[in-house]
Structures are given as structure tokens and as C-alpha cells.
Amino acid sequence: MQLRRRSPWSALLPASVVVATATQDLEGTLADDEAAAVAGALPARRAEFLTGRLLARRALAATGIRAGTLPVARDGAPVWPEGVVGTITHCTGLRACAVGRRDEHAGIGIDATPAAPLPAGVLARIADLDSTPVTAGLRALRRIGVESPDSVLLAASEAVAKARTAAHGGWFGIDGATVELHRDGSFTATERRGPAFTATGHWAVDRGTALAGAALAGAALHER
């Protein structure tokens, strides 16, 4: 297990956010209400769910919070301890959990996905390809040598969706925001559906994996 200061997440999230990561599934036990959430799942899903919960407990412990159980909310997200906001991601060769204080962040979202071209039609389902900012961002990444900028866009869109869920509840979908990628490793997002908001985040490609993180301050989500 690694904390954020030893991983690429250090460039993607504020220092106030703690990230615990693993490169493979971990062994341990789930609380009864956690186990019930994946009782009918396939073994691979149960393993990644367990790993996510174990990483969450480690990240929380690093912030001084001991959490005995992290059950699943109706929208599928973990139920975090009072005053905590967090997010979990699973990808081949990487599992990660990020947590922070809710009085510092309205929402946190991280995502990891293989840095490879998306299957046919997926990009059009997650992004408005008629949007000039979206297509300009993809072109900008291609110009600096990013081979699969569509995977970066997917990771950023997932991170934003998770952060919005943490801030507002519900689920706005990975196609619920317009995400513009920038060549400096940042991205900006505005709503396509749901409450009005603007947000910024950061992306990277590390060892064949597209990573994205968005940590929304209390003022980052605002009614216009």
C-alpha cells in the first residue's frame, strides 16, 4: 500500500487529500453489511470491493479516523464517516481510494482506466463531440504525444461524476458534464445535466494507465 506522496496522485490532488493505493487485490475481511452488498457478485468483483474497503480504511487511518464499516448507499457509493468525503477506483493493476475532510472539499473523485483507445462508439456516448472545447482538448493532447486522449477524457469524466455525486448525491453519469482537457495536465468541467457547476481537475498517464482527479472546494460547485 502506498500513500499519495509516493504515487502519481500527488500531482493530481491537493495535499489535503490522502490516497491509498495497491497494485493487486488485498486479503482481509469485510463487515457484515459490506459483505451483504457483494454477496451475489462474482469472485473478481468481491475481491476488488474488499480491496477498496481495505484501502479506504487505511486512507482514513492516515487522517486519524478509524472506520469499522463502509456500507453501500442506494446510489452505489460508499457511506463515509461523518465529515468525510471519499472515492474509490479500480483498474487492471491499480486500486486506489482518496479521502478528505468535507469541510475542505465538497466532493472528491478519482478514476483510473487503461490508456488505450476506447471501443467504437464509447467516446460519442460519454462526450459531446460537437463541442469545440471537447474536441480541442483531445487534439491538444494528441499534439503533445498522448496516444489515447479519449481514455484520459473517460477518466476525467468519471472523476467529475464521482465528485459531483459526493457533493450533491445522486448520479449524473459520466456524460453529465462537458470536460475540456488541457495540455498542461489540467481539465475543466461544466454541467450538461444537473445542478450548475464549474470545476477543475488534473490528469496524467502513468505506466499505461490514464489517471484523473477532481477535488471540489466548497465554492467549486455553485449556482449560477
C-alpha positions as CSV (number, residue, x, y, z in Angstrom):
1,M,0.0,0.0,0.0
2,Q,1.2,3.5,-0.9
3,L,0.1,6.9,0.3
4,R,-0.4,9.7,-2.2
5,R,3.0,11.3,-1.7
6,R,4.7,8.3,-3.3
7,S,2.4,8.0,-6.3
8,P,1.4,10.0,-9.4
9,W,-1.7,11.1,-7.5
10,S,0.5,13.7,-5.8
11,A,0.2,15.9,-8.9
12,L,-3.5,15.4,-9.3
13,L,-5.0,16.2,-5.9
14,P,-4.4,18.8,-3.2
15,A,-2.1,17.9,-0.3
16,S,-5.2,17.8,2.0
17,V,-6.4,14.6,0.2
18,V,-4.9,11.3,1.2
19,V,-4.8,8.4,-1.3
20,A,-4.0,4.8,-0.6
21,T,-3.2,2.5,-3.5
22,A,-2.5,-1.1,-4.3
23,T,-1.3,-2.8,-7.4
24,Q,-3.2,-6.1,-6.7
25,D,-6.1,-7.2,-4.6
26,L,-5.5,-7.4,-0.9
27,E,-6.6,-10.1,1.6
28,G,-8.8,-9.3,4.6
29,T,-12.4,-9.4,5.8
30,L,-15.5,-7.3,5.3
31,A,-18.0,-6.2,7.9
32,D,-21.4,-7.9,7.6
33,D,-23.2,-5.0,5.9
34,E,-20.3,-4.6,3.4
35,A,-20.3,-8.3,2.6
36,A,-24.0,-8.3,2.0
37,A,-23.5,-5.7,-0.8
38,V,-21.5,-8.2,-2.8
39,A,-22.9,-11.5,-1.7
40,G,-24.1,-12.4,-5.2
41,A,-21.2,-10.9,-7.1
42,L,-18.5,-12.8,-9.0
43,P,-15.3,-13.5,-7.2
44,A,-13.3,-10.8,-9.1
45,R,-15.9,-8.2,-8.1
46,R,-15.8,-9.3,-4.4
47,A,-12.0,-9.1,-4.4
48,E,-11.9,-5.6,-5.8
49,F,-14.7,-4.5,-3.5
50,L,-12.7,-5.9,-0.5
51,T,-9.5,-4.2,-1.6
52,G,-11.3,-0.9,-2.0
53,R,-12.7,-1.1,1.5
54,L,-9.3,-2.0,3.0
55,L,-7.6,0.9,1.2
56,A,-10.4,3.2,2.4
57,R,-9.7,2.1,6.0
58,R,-6.0,2.7,5.5
59,A,-6.6,6.2,4.0
60,L,-8.9,7.1,6.8
61,A,-6.5,5.9,9.4
62,A,-3.8,8.2,7.8
63,T,-6.2,11.1,8.5
64,G,-6.8,10.0,12.1
65,I,-10.2,8.4,11.5
66,R,-11.0,4.8,12.4
67,A,-13.9,3.3,10.3
68,G,-15.2,-0.1,11.2
69,T,-17.6,-0.4,8.2
70,L,-18.3,1.4,4.9
71,P,-21.7,0.2,3.7
72,V,-23.1,0.9,0.3
73,A,-25.6,3.8,-0.3
74,R,-28.6,3.5,-2.6
75,D,-26.6,5.2,-5.4
76,G,-23.8,2.6,-5.0
77,A,-21.3,4.9,-3.4
78,P,-19.6,4.1,-0.1
79,V,-21.2,5.6,3.0
80,W,-18.3,7.6,4.5
81,P,-18.0,8.6,8.2
82,E,-19.5,11.9,9.2
83,G,-17.4,14.8,8.0
84,V,-15.5,12.7,5.4
85,V,-15.7,12.7,1.6
86,G,-14.1,10.0,-0.4
87,T,-13.9,8.0,-3.7
88,I,-12.6,4.6,-4.9
89,T,-11.4,3.4,-8.3
90,H,-10.5,0.0,-9.7
91,C,-8.4,-0.7,-12.8
92,T,-6.2,-3.5,-14.0
93,G,-3.0,-3.3,-11.9
94,L,-4.3,-0.4,-9.7
95,R,-6.8,0.1,-6.9
96,A,-7.0,3.4,-5.1
97,C,-9.0,5.3,-2.5
98,A,-8.9,9.0,-1.8
99,V,-10.4,10.7,1.2
100,G,-10.6,14.2,2.6
101,R,-12.5,16.4,5.0
102,R,-15.9,17.5,3.9
103,D,-15.4,21.0,5.4
104,E,-12.5,21.4,2.9
105,H,-13.9,19.6,-0.2
106,A,-17.5,19.4,-1.4
107,G,-16.6,16.3,-3.4
108,I,-13.6,14.2,-4.4
109,G,-13.4,12.0,-7.5
110,I,-10.6,9.8,-8.8
111,D,-10.5,7.4,-11.7
112,A,-8.0,5.1,-13.4
113,T,-8.6,3.4,-16.8
114,P,-6.2,1.7,-19.3
115,A,-4.6,4.2,-21.6
116,A,-5.9,2.6,-24.7
117,P,-8.4,3.6,-27.5
118,L,-12.0,3.2,-26.3
119,P,-14.2,0.7,-28.1
120,A,-16.1,2.0,-31.1
121,G,-18.9,4.4,-30.1
122,V,-18.0,4.8,-26.4
123,L,-16.4,8.2,-26.8
124,A,-19.6,9.6,-28.5
125,R,-21.7,8.2,-25.6
126,I,-19.6,9.9,-22.9
127,A,-18.8,13.3,-24.6
128,D,-20.4,15.9,-26.8
129,L,-18.2,15.6,-29.9
130,D,-19.9,18.6,-31.4
131,S,-18.5,20.7,-28.5
132,T,-15.5,22.7,-29.6
133,P,-13.8,22.7,-26.2
134,V,-14.1,18.9,-26.0
135,T,-12.6,18.2,-29.5
136,A,-10.0,21.0,-29.0
137,G,-8.8,19.3,-25.8
138,L,-8.5,15.9,-27.5
139,R,-6.4,17.5,-30.3
140,A,-4.2,19.3,-27.8
141,L,-3.3,16.0,-26.1
142,R,-2.6,14.3,-29.4
143,R,-0.2,17.1,-30.3
144,I,1.9,16.5,-27.2
145,G,2.1,12.8,-27.9
146,V,-0.7,11.3,-25.7
147,E,-1.6,8.2,-27.8
148,S,-5.1,7.7,-26.4
149,P,-6.5,11.0,-25.2
150,D,-10.0,9.5,-25.3
151,S,-9.1,7.3,-22.3
152,V,-7.9,10.4,-20.5
153,L,-11.3,12.1,-21.2
154,L,-13.1,9.0,-19.9
155,A,-11.0,9.0,-16.7
156,A,-11.6,12.8,-16.2
157,S,-15.4,12.4,-16.9
158,E,-15.6,9.5,-14.3
159,A,-13.7,11.6,-11.7
160,V,-16.0,14.5,-12.2
161,A,-19.1,12.3,-12.0
162,K,-17.9,10.8,-8.7
163,A,-17.0,14.2,-7.3
164,R,-20.5,15.6,-8.2
165,T,-22.1,12.5,-6.6
166,A,-20.2,13.2,-3.4
167,A,-21.2,16.9,-3.4
168,H,-24.8,16.6,-4.5
169,G,-25.9,13.0,-4.0
170,G,-27.5,11.1,-6.9
171,W,-25.6,10.1,-10.0
172,F,-25.3,12.4,-13.0
173,G,-23.4,9.9,-15.2
174,I,-20.1,10.2,-17.0
175,D,-21.8,12.1,-19.8
176,G,-23.3,14.6,-17.4
177,A,-20.5,17.2,-17.7
178,T,-18.6,18.8,-20.6
179,V,-14.9,18.2,-19.9
180,E,-12.1,20.1,-21.6
181,L,-8.6,18.6,-21.4
182,H,-5.6,20.9,-21.3
183,R,-2.1,20.0,-22.3
184,D,-0.7,21.3,-19.0
185,G,-2.2,18.3,-17.2
186,S,-5.4,20.0,-16.1
187,F,-9.0,19.9,-17.2
188,T,-12.1,22.0,-16.7
189,A,-15.7,20.8,-16.4
190,T,-19.2,22.3,-16.6
191,E,-22.5,20.6,-16.3
192,R,-24.5,19.1,-19.2
193,R,-27.2,18.0,-16.7
194,G,-27.9,18.5,-13.1
195,P,-27.1,21.5,-10.9
196,A,-24.9,24.2,-12.4
197,F,-21.2,23.9,-11.5
198,T,-17.7,24.6,-12.7
199,A,-14.7,22.6,-11.6
200,T,-11.1,21.9,-12.4
201,G,-9.1,18.8,-12.1
202,H,-5.8,17.1,-13.2
203,W,-4.9,14.2,-15.4
204,A,-1.8,12.1,-16.1
205,V,-0.8,8.9,-18.0
206,D,1.4,6.7,-15.8
207,R,2.7,3.3,-16.9
208,G,-0.1,2.6,-19.3
209,T,-2.9,4.0,-17.1
210,A,-4.9,7.2,-17.6
211,L,-5.5,8.8,-14.2
212,A,-7.7,11.7,-13.2
213,G,-8.6,13.5,-10.0
214,A,-11.0,16.2,-9.1
215,A,-11.3,17.7,-5.6
216,L,-14.1,20.3,-5.3
217,A,-13.7,23.0,-2.7
218,G,-16.9,24.3,-1.1
219,A,-17.0,27.2,-3.6
220,A,-16.2,24.9,-6.6
221,L,-19.9,23.9,-7.1
222,H,-22.1,27.0,-7.3
223,E,-25.4,28.0,-8.6
224,R,-25.1,30.5,-11.5
